[in-house]
Amino acid sequence: MHFPVDLGNELVSDPNFPKKLEGVLNAIKPEAVYFAPTEGERGVYMVVNIASADMIAGISEPLWQMFKCKLELIPVMVLDDLKKALQNLKK
């Protein structure tokens, strides 16, 4: 996710921002979280295990509503998933 510069400035000026962010992250339970610049703005990269598509709203909505951020969801696979997918292609 990333925050437009003006919104990012507003968020980091809020003394409660770290606590709010921590609360949302505790609810989402990401496997990993990284903070870095992205596209010239403040960015956050999260690795989240999404077992089914219906979990997307539960992850996205709190972030949009609380932080008004932009999100990009990129599905990825681990090696075991890829092996299974390749086996399924042969059927």
C-alpha positions as CSV (number, residue, x, y, z in Angstrom):
1,M,0.0,0.0,0.0
2,H,1.1,3.6,-0.4
3,F,0.0,7.0,0.8
4,P,0.0,10.2,-1.3
5,V,2.6,12.6,0.1
6,D,0.0,15.0,1.7
7,L,-1.9,12.2,3.4
8,G,1.3,10.5,4.5
9,N,2.5,13.8,6.1
10,E,-0.9,14.0,7.9
11,L,-0.7,10.4,9.1
12,V,2.9,10.6,10.5
13,S,2.1,13.9,12.2
14,D,-0.7,12.1,14.2
15,P,0.9,10.8,17.5
16,N,-1.7,8.0,17.4
17,F,-0.7,6.7,14.0
18,P,1.8,4.0,15.2
19,K,-0.8,2.6,17.5
20,K,-3.5,2.7,14.8
21,L,-1.2,1.0,12.3
22,E,-0.2,-1.6,14.9
23,G,-3.9,-2.3,15.6
24,V,-4.7,-2.9,12.0
25,L,-1.7,-5.0,11.4
26,N,-2.6,-7.1,14.5
27,A,-6.0,-7.7,13.0
28,I,-4.6,-8.6,9.5
29,K,-1.8,-10.7,10.9
30,P,0.7,-10.4,8.0
31,E,3.6,-12.8,7.9
32,A,5.9,-9.9,7.2
33,V,5.7,-6.1,6.9
34,Y,8.2,-3.8,5.2
35,F,8.2,0.0,5.1
36,A,9.9,1.7,2.1
37,P,9.4,4.5,-0.4
38,T,7.3,3.5,-3.4
39,E,6.5,5.7,-6.5
40,G,7.9,8.7,-4.6
41,E,5.5,8.2,-1.7
42,R,5.5,6.3,1.7
43,G,4.9,2.7,1.2
44,V,4.2,-0.5,3.1
45,Y,4.7,-4.0,1.7
46,M,2.9,-6.8,3.5
47,V,3.0,-10.6,3.0
48,V,-0.4,-11.9,3.9
49,N,-1.6,-15.5,3.5
50,I,-5.0,-15.3,1.9
51,A,-6.6,-18.7,2.0
52,S,-9.7,-17.7,0.1
53,A,-10.8,-14.7,-1.9
54,D,-13.4,-13.7,0.7
55,M,-10.6,-12.6,3.0
56,I,-9.6,-9.8,0.6
57,A,-12.3,-7.4,1.9
58,G,-11.4,-8.1,5.5
59,I,-7.8,-7.1,4.7
60,S,-8.5,-4.2,2.3
61,E,-11.4,-2.4,4.0
62,P,-9.7,-1.5,7.3
63,L,-6.7,-0.1,5.4
64,W,-8.8,2.0,3.0
65,Q,-11.1,3.3,5.7
66,M,-8.5,4.1,8.3
67,F,-5.6,5.2,6.2
68,K,-7.2,6.2,2.8
69,C,-4.3,4.4,1.2
70,K,-3.9,2.9,-2.3
71,L,-3.6,-0.9,-2.3
72,E,-2.3,-3.3,-4.9
73,L,-2.9,-7.0,-4.3
74,I,-0.5,-9.4,-6.0
75,P,-1.2,-13.1,-5.7
76,V,1.9,-15.2,-5.5
77,M,2.7,-18.9,-5.1
78,V,5.3,-20.8,-3.1
79,L,7.2,-23.7,-4.8
80,D,4.7,-26.3,-3.7
81,D,1.8,-24.3,-5.1
82,L,3.6,-24.0,-8.4
83,K,4.4,-27.7,-8.5
84,K,0.7,-28.5,-7.9
85,A,-0.4,-26.0,-10.6
86,L,2.0,-27.5,-13.1
87,Q,0.7,-31.0,-12.4
88,N,-2.9,-29.8,-12.9
89,L,-1.9,-28.4,-16.3
90,K,-0.9,-31.9,-17.4
91,K,-4.4,-33.3,-16.7
